[in-house]
Amino acid sequence: MKNFIGREEELAFLQERYEAEGGQLVIVYGRRRIGKTETIARFCDGRGAVFFTCTQTDDKEQLRNFSLKLLSFNLPQGQYITEFSSWEQALLAMRDIPLQGWRKRLVVIDEFPYMARENAQIPSILQKLWDTELKNLDLMLILCGSSMSYMEKEILSEKNPLYGRASGIYKFAPMGYLDSAKFFPGWDRRDKIIAHSILGGIPYYLSQFDDDRSLKDNICRNILRRGAILYSEPEFLMRQELREPTTYNTIIQAVAGGKTAFNEIQQTTLIEKGKLSVYLKNLIELGIIVREFPVFSSEREKQPVQRGLYKLKDQFFRFWFRFVFSNYSSLEFGDWENVYDRIVEPSLNEFVSFPFEDVCIEWLRCRNKEHGLPFVFTKAGRWWSKDVELDIVAANEDKSALISAECKFHNSPVNDSDLARHLAKKLDALPRADGAEVFYWYFSWGGYTKEAADFARRNGIHLVSAEDML
C-alpha cells in the first residue's frame, strides 16, 4: 500500500474550516475512487473524530449503525440506551460528544446519499437541528458523497432544506501530473506521464500500479486482463450513476473514436438530437465528457448545443473505451498481451499527446501563480478557428499580452523547422487588443536540437523541456 500522497489544498481547506469559529457544516463530494475518504480520514487522524460510513441498507438498520457509532464515544445516553429511537435524537446527540481537549467535535458522515435516499426527511431534520442547536456549538460536521448526480441535483440544490447552511463546499478533482508522478518514484519520467495519462490522476487507480514492475506489465495485469481490478471499472461506475448504460456506452465510444462535434456524434449513434443533448449533459455533469470551446468564447457563443467539441475529460474512460471496450472479444479470450503489443503500445505516444497539453497548461498555471511569466494571465486553454489550431493560448484580462504555445509529446527532439512553423501560424483571428504583445513558447518532451535552441534564441521563443517541467 502506497503512502498518502498529495491533496495539500484539500487538507488546508478542511483545516481552515476546523479552525473557524462556531459550527461548521462542510459538504465534500466527487466521483468514486478520487480519494475523498482517504483525504478526510487523513485530516481526522488524531482528532478524536466520529467517522461513520453509510451503507446501502434500509433506514432502520442505518439508524441502528449510526447510533452504535455515536454511543461508542462515551455519550451520557449510553448508560441508558443501546440505540436512538429516531434520527432527530441521534443527530442531536452529536452535541454531547466529549470535546476531550479538541478544538471541535468532529463528525464525518461518509456516503451521505445512502442515508438520505432511504429517508428523505433526514435533510429537513438536520436543517432544523442545525439552525436551532448545532450551528452554535464547537462542531464540524462533514457530509461526504460519491454520487455526483445526487449531491449536485439534490443536496446542493435550492429546493433542498440544507441549501445555504454549508460553511464550505468542496468538489474533489483528479490529481495533477506532479502529484501523480509521486506514486511511481522508481519509473523514468516517460512512464510516469504515460501512467498519468491513462489513469487520469485518480488516486485509487494510481495506487493499483506498482513501479517495481514495468509499465507494460501494469497495464496488462491491472487493466487488460479479465478479472483485473480496473478491467470493468467504467462499467461499474456507469451502472452506479446512470439508468441506460448501454446508450451511454454508445455515445462515449463515438467520442473516444474521434467523433467530437454534436452532429458527428448524432450521425454515428443515430440517437434523436433532443435525447442526445440530454445524454451529453448528464455525461458532462459526471465529469466524463467535457464540451470544449476556443478559450475566449463568450457565453452567448456557447449556448447552441451544436457548438463546441465534445471530448472525453476522464482519461481512464478515454483509455478504456479505446483499448478495452473495442477489443473485448480478444480480451475475454485472454489475449491481452497481443492487444497490448499490437494495439496499445504502438498508439501510446499519440494517446498521451492530448493529456500532455493539459500537463503543459498545469505547468504554466503553476508558473503564473508564482509570477514566473512575462505577465499574469487570467485565461488559458486551447484555441482554434477554421484555419488555425493552437495547443495553448493564455492572455491577461484586456488581451494586451498573450502566450501562444505548442506542445509536442514524442521521443525525438524538436528541430528548428518545427519552431519556424510555430512562428508562422496565423494569429490574426485571435481576439486581442490592438498592438498586443505575443510571447511564443514551445513544450517538447523529447527536447530540442542545437539548431532549434539557436533558432529559439534568435526569435525569442521560450523552450520548455521535460526536465524543466519536473
Salt bridges, closest charged atoms under 4 A:
GLU10 OE2 - ARG7 NH1 3.10
GLU16 OE2 - ARG17 NH2 3.58
GLU21 OE2 - ARG103 NH2 3.48
GLU61 OE1 - ARG64 NH1 2.41
GLU83 OE1 - ARG64 NE 3.47
GLU88 OE2 - LYS128 NZ 3.61
ASP96 OD1 - ARG95 NE 3.91
GLU111 OE2 - ARG32 NH1 3.94
ASP131 OD2 - ARG165 NH2 2.71
GLU133 OE1 - ARG95 NH1 3.15
GLU152 OE2 - LYS171 NZ 3.31
GLU154 OE2 - LYS159 NZ 3.85
ASP179 OD1 - LYS182 NZ 3.13
ASP217 OD2 - ARG213 NH1 2.95
ASP217 OD1 - ARG221 NE 2.94
GLU233 OE2 - ARG33 NE 2.92
GLU285 OE1 - LYS153 NZ 3.26
GLU285 OE2 - LYS281 NZ 2.73
GLU292 OE1 - LYS311 NZ 3.18
GLU292 OE2 - ARG382 NH1 2.72
GLU299 OE2 - LYS302 NZ 3.72
ASP314 OD2 - ARG31 NH1 2.19
GLU337 OE2 - LYS216 NZ 3.36
ASP341 OD1 - LYS216 NZ 3.03
GLU350 OE1 - ARG322 NH2 2.61
GLU357 OE1 - ARG382 NE 2.64
ASP358 OD1 - ARG382 NH2 3.00
GLU406 OE2 - LYS408 NZ 3.64
GLU406 OE1 - HIS422 ND1 3.46
GLU406 OE1 - LYS425 NZ 3.27
ASP418 OD1 - ARG421 NH2 2.40
ASP454 OD2 - LYS450 NZ 3.05
ASP454 OD1 - ARG457 NH2 2.19
GLU467 OE2 - ARG189 NH2 2.74
